[in-house]
Amino acid sequence: MTRHGKNCTAGAVYTYHEKRKDTAASGYGTQSIRLGKDAIKDFDCCCLSLQPCKDPVVTPDGFLYEKQAILEYILHQKTEIAKKMKAYEKQKRAQKSSSELESSSEERQRVERFKTRENSIVSKPINPFRLGQADTGGDEGRSDGAPAASSNQSLPSFWVPCLTPEAKATQLKKPSKAVLCPMSGRPIKMNELVDVRFTPLDASLSRVALLAHQDRYVCAVTKDMLGNSVPCAVLRPTGSVVTQECVEKLIKIDMMDPIHGDKLSDRDIIPLQRGGTGFAASGVDLHAKEARPVMQV
């Protein structure tokens, strides 16, 4: 078969493969890509800095943070909430003063209308024989019969400054005083953070070696290797990290801390949110999509 036959472009059918190839080359349509392992954080990395934690803390929902990073985040959010509350209070005072001004202006208008009605009362009797002449006397010079324009008629021109609409200020809503977790979106407090103590693989290794080593920590009870593919849990009283298998087979039988012997409850066992691998992830969408203009036919 000739070269022309292998690269035949005279087909009557526009195949799906050709369509995807042309779409990727042209830049039109929705572009999708599958994320790899480099796009997923490790189980012992901070959710804010995405770096291995030196002083880790965990929230009641199981999200791991660097203590300094999460405290700076909470302090920043409280500062922003204070600014929003100050702007809301300022808007509230402005609305109150404007409402008082409107009420006083309405009272003034009511007094003016009352004076106008009082001044229009006739103090002398009306001559019934001159009433018709008084009504028709003002329109004698008008031949078309059109009514006279009132003096207080509003101008129809929209470009007159007094009739131009004004843009109103944006109404601010009362901000919530609760600081929300950047991952779960639930309220977070400083006193709810639990200190986490990972059991290192080998205490003789330095910090630089631990960063370069892929497997850095083990279970505090069974000494099993911890990783992204191993479900883990944090014990609240001690902050020790154990595997979920250890929790199911050992800890939940007697509900006792195997390290210090403290009594545990279901609230004291915090499942640790893990990242994942390049093939699967826990609560992480591995597909990224970007919407682009669609090519019209």
Order of alpha helices (4+ residues) and beta strands (2+ residues): alpha-alpha-beta-beta-beta-alpha-alpha-beta-beta-alpha-beta-beta-beta-beta-beta
